[in-house]
Amino acid sequence: MCPNVQLCPYCGVNPRASDDHIFPEFLGGKTTIRACKPCNDRFGHEFEGAVSKEFAPIVVNLSQSGLPSPRRVVWRRALKRDGFDCDMDSDLNITRSRPEIERNETGAIKRAMFSVRDATRFKREQESQGKKVEMRIDTIKIKTADMPRSNYDLPLGTEIRRLAIKLAIATADHMGTSNGLTDQETREILLNNTVNTRVRLDLAIHEELEKMRPPLSHFVYVKGNGSTHKSYAVVQFYGIIQMFVLLNDGAFTESDFAGMASLDIKQGYVERFGQTDLLMIPEAPIEIGYWKLQQLKLNWMKKINAELKAAFGGDDNIVLNLR
């Protein structure tokens, strides 16, 4: 390969041939780095789409507070209405989660109730068979009093772990310091979906990082230490979920660096990138005792709801569960 060809920061094998968003588009990101097309394509398919669905309850609740979503998302089975499970989208429209079909004496469909998307598909299928279908769209807006309280399970599967690694690498690469950032173990998680403890839930409140990030923002702090030969990152989503990412455990040989990236969803999805101080952020533990976990969880919920109240006013409206 030509020595002037730059390799993808994710796989380190293929040449950079496409633009990849640092913060994914579903989060509202616009800034890109160069990466290989195979990584760019597979990340959206393998884990970014899944994380977007996991975040739907947060997005819908923030939309109710007046914060527009960068794209329409649907919170599946968000609430019950007239005894039926209903979905809610980020425009606060509600539709039945499942179709309701009424048939006549001969078994033919007389009336059916769908979401708009499913109804459009059903109408197209029926008309392709020569049947006449009349479709009426009834849009029901959720009232503030009926807004469901977001009893939110933290999505700690491999999808969000892989996204946290990707954000850390992309942030460092944007600064021009991604060489040697990850070792083989972390790269295996990102590329091959292996299970590992390198990416962990971090319930500690790092005051130095909190001062850097706007409320409710997406945030990345990434650091490489040439003395300890370690590199790591702390990644936050909406200020609600925080992950510690051990990127390289003992083989980092580059110069010291520290950088940050934030995506301020409250101020029109403004992105900010830059170098910052070499902070001493403690490594998140792999296991936490039950009572310690409960205390950390309580403190983290207070932080979340303080941000929500400062941004929008009103009462606490997020209940955080771990799974």
C-alpha positions in Angstrom: 0.0 0.0 0.0 1.2 3.5 -0.8 2.9 5.0 2.3 0.9 8.2 2.0 -2.5 6.5 2.3 -4.0 7.1 5.6 -5.7 4.1 7.2 -9.1 4.0 8.9 -8.8 5.0 12.6 -11.3 2.2 13.6 -10.0 -0.9 11.9 -6.5 0.3 11.0 -6.5 -1.8 7.9 -8.6 -0.1 5.1 -7.8 3.3 3.6 -10.0 6.2 4.5 -12.6 6.6 1.8 -15.8 8.1 3.4 -17.0 10.7 5.8 -18.1 9.4 9.2 -19.9 11.5 11.7 -18.2 11.8 15.1 -21.5 12.2 16.9 -24.0 10.1 14.9 -26.6 11.9 12.9 -29.4 10.5 15.1 -27.8 12.4 18.0 -27.7 15.5 15.9 -24.0 15.4 15.0 -22.7 17.1 11.8 -18.9 17.1 12.1 -17.1 14.2 10.3 -13.8 12.4 10.1 -12.5 10.3 7.3 -12.9 6.5 7.8 -13.1 3.5 5.6 -16.5 2.7 4.0 -16.8 -0.8 5.4 -16.6 0.5 9.0 -18.8 3.4 8.3 -21.5 1.2 6.8 -21.4 -1.6 9.4 -21.5 0.7 12.4 -24.8 2.2 11.4 -26.3 -1.2 10.8 -24.8 -3.1 13.7 -25.1 -0.8 16.6 -26.0 2.9 15.9 -29.5 2.1 14.8 -30.1 -0.1 17.9 -28.8 2.7 20.3 -31.2 5.2 18.6 -34.1 2.9 19.5 -32.8 2.5 23.1 -32.7 6.3 23.5 -36.2 6.9 22.2 -37.8 7.3 25.7 -35.3 10.0 26.5 -35.8 11.8 23.2 -39.6 11.8 23.5 -39.5 13.1 27.1 -37.1 15.9 26.1 -39.4 16.7 23.1 -42.2 17.1 25.6 -40.1 19.7 27.4 -39.7 21.7 24.1 -36.4 20.3 22.9 -36.7 19.2 19.2 -35.3 16.0 18.1 -32.8 16.0 15.1 -35.0 13.3 13.5 -38.2 11.5 14.2 -38.0 8.6 16.7 -40.6 6.3 18.1 -41.0 5.2 21.7 -42.6 1.7 21.3 -45.4 0.9 23.8 -44.9 4.1 25.6 -48.3 4.2 27.2 -51.8 2.6 27.2 -54.8 4.3 25.8 -58.3 2.8 26.0 -56.7 -0.4 27.0 -54.4 -0.6 24.0 -50.6 -0.3 23.9 -49.6 2.9 22.0 -46.4 4.2 20.5 -45.4 7.8 20.9 -43.1 9.7 18.5 -40.8 12.7 19.1 -43.5 15.0 17.6 -45.7 13.7 20.5 -48.2 11.9 18.2 -49.5 8.6 19.5 -50.6 5.6 17.5 -51.6 2.0 18.2 -48.6 -0.3 18.7 -50.4 -3.1 17.0 -53.0 -3.0 14.2 -56.7 -3.5 15.1 -58.6 -5.3 12.3 -62.4 -5.7 12.1 -63.8 -8.2 9.6 -67.3 -8.8 8.3 -69.3 -12.1 8.3 -67.3 -13.5 5.3 -64.0 -12.7 6.9 -63.2 -9.8 4.6 -61.5 -6.8 6.2 -64.2 -4.1 7.0 -62.1 -1.7 9.0 -58.5 -1.5 10.3 -56.6 0.8 12.5 -52.8 1.2 12.0 -50.0 3.6 12.5 -49.6 5.9 9.5 -46.6 4.0 8.3 -48.3 0.6 8.6 -51.5 1.9 7.1 -49.7 3.3 4.0 -48.0 -0.1 3.5 -51.3 -1.9 4.0 -53.1 0.4 1.5 -50.4 -0.1 -1.1 -50.6 -3.9 -0.7 -54.3 -4.0 -1.0 -54.4 -1.7 -4.1 -51.8 -3.9 -5.8 -54.4 -6.7 -5.6 -57.1 -4.5 -7.2 -58.9 -3.7 -4.0 -60.2 -0.2 -3.1 -59.0 1.2 0.2 -60.1 4.4 1.9 -57.6 5.8 4.4 -58.3 8.4 7.0 -55.5 9.8 9.1 -56.4 10.8 12.7 -53.5 12.4 14.5 -53.7 12.3 18.3 -51.4 14.6 20.2 -50.3 13.7 23.7 -51.4 16.1 26.5 -48.9 17.2 29.0 -51.0 15.6 31.8 -50.9 12.3 30.0 -47.1 12.3 29.3 -45.7 9.0 30.7 -43.0 9.2 33.3 -39.8 7.9 31.8 -39.0 4.8 33.8 -35.8 4.3 31.9 -33.7 1.1 31.9 -30.0 1.9 31.1 -29.1 0.2 27.9 -25.8 -1.4 28.8 -25.6 -4.0 26.0 -22.8 -4.3 23.5 -24.4 -1.7 21.1 -23.9 1.3 23.5 -20.4 0.0 24.5 -19.3 -0.1 20.8 -20.7 3.4 20.2 -18.8 4.7 23.2 -15.6 3.3 21.8 -16.3 4.7 18.4 -17.0 8.2 19.8 -13.7 8.1 21.8 -11.7 7.1 18.7 -13.4 9.7 16.5 -12.8 12.5 19.0 -9.1 11.7 19.3 -8.8 11.4 15.5 -10.4 14.8 15.0 -7.6 16.1 17.2 -5.0 14.2 15.1 -4.0 11.8 17.9 -5.7 8.5 17.2 -2.4 6.5 16.5 -1.9 3.7 19.1 -5.1 4.8 20.9 -6.7 1.4 21.1 -5.2 -2.0 21.8 -6.4 -5.3 20.3 -8.9 -6.1 23.1 -10.8 -2.8 22.7 -10.7 -3.0 18.9 -12.2 -6.5 19.1 -15.2 -5.1 20.9 -15.7 -2.4 18.4 -15.2 -4.5 15.3 -16.3 -8.0 16.3 -18.8 -7.3 19.0 -16.9 -9.3 21.6 -17.9 -9.2 25.3 -15.4 -7.5 27.6 -15.2 -5.3 30.7 -13.3 -2.6 28.9 -16.4 -0.4 28.7 -18.3 0.0 32.0 -21.1 2.0 33.5 -19.5 4.9 35.4 -21.8 6.4 38.1 -19.1 8.6 39.7 -19.7 12.3 39.3 -16.5 13.8 37.9 -16.8 17.5 38.8 -14.0 18.5 36.4 -15.8 17.0 33.5 -19.2 18.4 34.6 -17.7 21.9 34.3 -16.8 21.3 30.7 -20.1 20.0 29.4 -23.4 21.9 28.9 -26.4 20.4 30.6 -28.1 17.5 28.9 -25.3 17.3 26.3 -23.5 14.4 24.7 -19.9 14.5 25.8 -16.5 12.8 25.3 -13.3 13.2 27.3 -10.4 11.2 25.9 -6.9 11.0 27.3 -3.6 9.2 26.5 -0.9 9.0 29.1 2.6 8.2 27.8 3.9 7.4 31.3 1.3 4.8 32.3 1.0 3.7 28.7 -2.8 3.8 29.1 -5.5 5.6 27.2 -9.1 5.9 28.2 -12.3 8.0 27.7 -15.4 9.0 29.6 -18.5 9.2 27.4 -21.8 10.7 28.3 -25.2 10.6 26.5 -27.7 13.3 27.4 -25.9 13.7 30.7 -28.0 10.6 31.7 -25.7 7.7 30.8 -22.0 7.8 31.5 -19.5 5.1 30.3 -15.8 4.6 31.2 -13.9 3.3 28.2 -10.4 1.7 28.7 -9.0 2.0 25.2 -5.4 0.8 25.7 -4.3 -0.9 28.8 -0.5 -0.6 28.9 0.6 -0.3 25.3 0.0 3.4 24.5 3.4 4.8 23.5 2.4 8.2 22.0 2.8 11.6 23.7 0.4 12.7 26.4 -2.8 14.3 25.2 -6.3 15.1 26.4 -9.3 16.3 24.3 -13.0 16.8 24.6 -16.0 16.9 22.4 -19.5 18.1 23.3 -22.8 18.2 21.4 -25.1 20.8 23.1 -28.7 19.6 22.3 -30.2 22.5 24.3 -28.5 25.2 22.2 -29.4 23.9 18.7 -27.1 20.9 18.6 -23.9 22.9 18.6 -20.7 20.9 18.6 -17.5 21.8 20.3 -14.0 20.1 20.1 -10.7 21.0 21.7 -7.7 20.1 23.7 -8.1 20.2 27.5 -6.3 19.5 30.8 -4.7 16.1 31.6 -7.2 15.2 34.3 -6.8 12.3 36.7 -10.1 10.5 36.2 -10.3 7.3 38.3 -11.0 4.1 36.5 -14.5 2.9 36.9 -14.7 -0.4 38.9 -15.7 -3.6 37.2 -18.0 -4.6 40.1 -19.7 -2.5 42.7 -21.3 -3.8 45.9 -25.0 -3.5 46.2 -25.3 -0.7 48.8 -22.5 1.3 47.1 -24.3 0.9 43.8 -27.6 2.2 45.3 -25.9 5.3 46.7 -24.1 6.0 43.4 -27.4 5.5 41.5 -29.2 7.9 43.8 -26.5 10.6 43.4 -26.6 10.2 39.6 -30.4 10.5 39.5 -30.2 13.7 41.5 -27.6 15.0 39.0 -29.8 14.1 36.0 -33.0 15.6 37.4 -31.1 18.8 38.5 -30.0 19.3 34.9 -33.5 18.7 33.6 -35.0 21.1 36.2 -32.4 23.8 35.4 -33.0 23.4 31.7 -36.8 23.2 31.6 -38.2 23.7 35.2 -40.9 21.5 36.6 -40.7 18.3 38.6 -38.3 15.4 38.2 -39.4 13.3 35.3 -36.7 10.6 34.8 -36.6 7.4 36.8 -33.4 5.5 36.2 -33.1 1.7 36.4 -30.0 -0.5 35.8 -30.0 -3.7 33.9 
